[in-house]
Amino acid sequence: MKNVFILFLFTVLAYACTDPKLMVDVSQSKVNLTFKHYEQDLFTIKKAEIKKSLDDLAKMYPVFVNGEYKNPTKIFELNNYLNNDLNKKLFNDWSKRIGNYDQFTHDLNTAFTYYHHYYPSDSLPEIYTYISGVNYEEPIIIRPKEIIIGIDLFYGKDYESYPKLQIPQYISQTFRKEYIAPKVIRNFAKRKFAPYLNGTNMLENMIALGKLEYFVEAMMPQMMDSARFQFTTQQMIWCYSHEHSFWKHLTLKQYLFSKDVHTFKKFLQPGPFVSSLERDSPGRAGVFIGYRIVQDYMNKNPEVTLQDLMINTDFTAIFKASKYNP
């Protein structure tokens, strides 16, 4: 009976969670982003003609090759990067770990098609990929005109170099290529809406981060919520099946109005699980609650647009108008 329940719940998670309000017609807003793959051109340059090769790269990749790039010190650093054993392995493993860029190219074109629907006057970024040397603290860099992706951080949770570099498993489990697009969109939204995401207590920060998750859903309404959140199936099931008890726990323990940074980290930041709860609970379980509050707010207030939501900093008003009661 338990297995039947889990199968039913998983089916609900997979197909029935997207807000119908977000299933909009974007057929008139289709975009084709520019994608450039620095690693493919950099690691195949002719080292005997490195200065000429750099001239060519500078034209194609000014984000990476700029300034006095022919300076002997710069060339020395570049050679060290290209001859680094880890970097060479990361590039050589690209073909079996990524293989092609088709899926995330499709996903990002689709996501920014939705973005263009909601923000038609905004310019669109160029997308770059590169080998970061497993810079897991900054897998995605958002700039005003570019988005830069460390492609070596999406080789799969079982990629042998990750544990060797002592990357925590709860972090490396999100290093999957199907997570590139939602991670990009979340980081893009963090930068775009940064002035509107600062709460003073945990409840306000939950709602602020919940707005980001709702935005990701708006840009990717057909993606499973477990993929959008980068939760395992078990973690996603835990969030839905424990929503009421988790909310009660936060209320009874008086965490909601806490201004303690350790409390924020405990419930809102990535981790193996929430320390005071079960091991199936994801470290960002509080963000899920914030998302559910925002979802209720948008459902109960149909006149509010996505654009209105993202710049609304009256988190108390959002909470009250959501009438959230799991």
N, C-alpha and C positions, 0 to 999 in steps of 0.2 A: 504493500500500500504506500509505503514511504517513497519507493522509486517512482510510482505512478504520480505522486504529488510533485516530486522534483521534476519529472518530465513535463508535466503540465505547466509548472511555474516557469521552466526554461522556455517553453513555447511562448508563454506570455511575454517573457523578457525579450525574446527574439523578434516578435512581430507586433506587439500591441502597445508599446510604450511611447512611441513618438506622438507628440502633441499634434492632433489633426490640424491645428491652426498653422503649423509649420510646413504642412504639405502643400506648398504653393506652386503655381505654374511658373517655371523659369525658362520656358522655351524661347522667350524673346530676350533673354539676358545671357546667352551662352558666351563663354570666353575661352580663349586659348592662351594660357600663360607661356612665357618664355622660360625654358629650362636649359641650364648649362651645367655640364658635368666636368668640373675642374680636374678631378682625379683621373679621368680617362685620358685627357690631353697631357697632364703634367707627368704622369708616370711612364709615358711613352715618348717623351722628348728625346732628341739626340743629344746626349751629354757632351759629345765632342764639339757640338755647335750650340752650346748652351746659351750664349749671348743672343744669337739669332733666334733661337727657340723662345727666349724670354720676350723678344720684341713681338713675336706672334701672339704669345700668351697675354701680353699686356693689352693688346687690342681686344682680345676676346674676354679677358677676365681682369678688368681693372680693379675689381673688388679685392683680388689676391695679389696681383702684380702691378705695383704702382710706385711712384716716387723714384728714388735712385736704385732701381732694382738691379742695375749692373755693377753696383758698388761691390768690391771684392768681399766685404763682410757679408753682404746679402747673399752673394753667390755661394759663399762658404756655408752659410746657414741652410740654404736650399739643398746643397749637396748632402749635408748631414741629415736633413729631413728625408731625402730620397733614398739614402743608403741605410737609414735606420731599419733594423731587422723587423721590428713590429710593424712599421708603416708599410714595408714591402709585403709582409704577410697579409696585412689588412687589404691591400690592393689586390694581391693575388687571389685572395679568398672571395673577392667581390662576385665573381662569376657564379660560384656555387651557392653563395649566401643571398645575393640579390638577383643576379642573372640579367634582369632588364628593369627598366624604369616604368614600364607600362602601367602597373597598378597604381602607384602613388601619383603618377602623372594624371591618370584618369580621376583619381580621388580628389586631387587638389584643383584640377580644372572644374570639377563638379562643385566643390566647396566654394570656390571663388565665383562661380556662376551664381550661386545663391547670394554670395556677398554683393555681387554687382546688382542683383535684384533689389536688395535692401539699401545699398549705398551706390546708386548709379553714377554719381559725380566723382567718386573716389578713384584715384589712379590705382593700378594693380601692380604688385611687386614682380620682379624677376626672381626665379628660383635657381639657386646654386647648390651643388653638392660637392663635397670634398672629403678626403681622409683626414680625420681630426686627431689621429693618434689616441683614440678612445678618450676623448675629453668629455667624460660622462656628466660633468657638472654643467656643461653648456652644449647640449646636443643640437640645439637650434638657436640661431642668432637672427633676431629680427632687426632690420634697419629700415629707415624711411622708404627706400626704394627696392630693397633686396631682402630675401629670406635665404639664409645659408644653413644647410643641413649637413651635419656630420654623418655621412652615409654608413660609416663603420660602426655606428651605434644602433644599428637596426639589423644585425646579422642573426638574430634569434636568441632566445634566452639560454640555449644550450651551447652557444659559441664558446670554444675552449679558452679563448684569451680573457674573457670577462672574469671568471673566478681567479685566474692567475694574477690579475691586476687588483684582486681583493675588492671587486665591486659587489656590494650587498645584493643578495638574490632578489629582494623585493624591488630593487631598482632594475636589475638586468632582466627580470621577467617581462618588463615593458619594452625591451629592445627588439621589437618585432616589426617587420617592414609594413605590416598592415596598420600599425599605429602611427606611421609617419604623418599622415594627413591630420588626424585629430590633434596630435601634439603640435603641429604647425599652427593650426587654427587657434588652439588655446593660447599659445605664446603670442600669436599675432593679436588676439583680442586683449591679452594682458597689456601689451604695449599701447594699443589704440585707446583703450579705456582706462588707462592707469589712474587718471585723476578721479575716477568714479568708483574706485574699488577699495577705499580705505575705511574700514570700520573701526570703532573704538572698543568694542567688546566681542566676545566670541560669536554671539548670534549675528551681529552685523557683518562680521567677517565670513560667517557661513553663507549668508545671503549674497554677499559680494562675490564669493567664489561660485556660488550657485548660479549667479547671473552669467558667469563665464561658461559654465557647463550648459546652460540653456542656449547660449550663443553658439556653442559648438554643435548642439543639436539642430539649431536653425540652419547652420551651414551644411550639415550632414544628416538630414532627417531620415535617411533610409539606412543608416548604419546602426548596427546593434548597439545598445547602450553599454554593454560590457566592453566593447571595442572603443567606444567614445571615452569611457572613464579609464580605460586600461586596467580593468579589474578582471580577475579570473571569473569563470562561470560561478564557482562556489562563492566567491566574494560578492558577486552581483546578486545571487540568490539570497545570501545573508542580508544584504542591505534591504531588499524588499520584504523578506519574511520577518525581519527584526526591526522594521521601521518604527512601529509603535513602542516596543520595549526600549529601543535605543533612545527615542525622544523622551520617554519617561525617565530613563537613566540620567540624561542630560539635565532634565528639569529638577529632579529630586536632589541631585548632587550640586545644584545651583551653579552649573558650569556656564549656562547661557549668557549670563551678564558678567562673566569673569573677564578681567583685563590682563590676566596672567599669560605671558608669552609661552610658558611651558604647557599650559592648557591648549593654546592655539596649536602648538606643535603636535600635541598628543592626538588631537582629533582632526586636524586640517592638513597636516603635511604627510608626505609619503612615509610609510613604515611597513614592517612585516605584518603588523596587525595593531589594533587599538589595545594598549596594554591592559586596560581594566576590563576588557571584554573577551569574547571568544577568539580563537586563533583564525577563524574564517572571516573575521571582520577586517576589512581593508584599513590601512592607516589613514586614508582620507575619508573615512566614513562620515565625518561631519559635513564634508562638502556635498555628499549625496543628500543629506537632510536639507542643506541650503538650496540645492537644486529642486527638491520636492516642494519647498516653500515657494520658490519662484514659479514653478510650474503651476501650483495652485493659484498663485497671484494672477498669472496670465490667463488662466482658464476662467477665473471669476471676474476678470476685468477685461472683456474683449475689446474695449476701446483703446487699450494701451498697446502701442506698437513695440516692436523689438527695439527700434531706435529710442523710444521713450524709456524703456526699461534700462537700457545700457547706460544712460546718463543720469538715472535717478539715484541720488545718494541718500534719500530719506528711507533708510532701511527699516526703521520702526513702522513707517506708513506701509511699506511693502508687506511686512509681517502681519500687521493688523488687517490689511485688505485681503491677504491670502486666506484668512480664516483657517489656517493650517491646523488640522486635528487628525493625525494619522490613526 
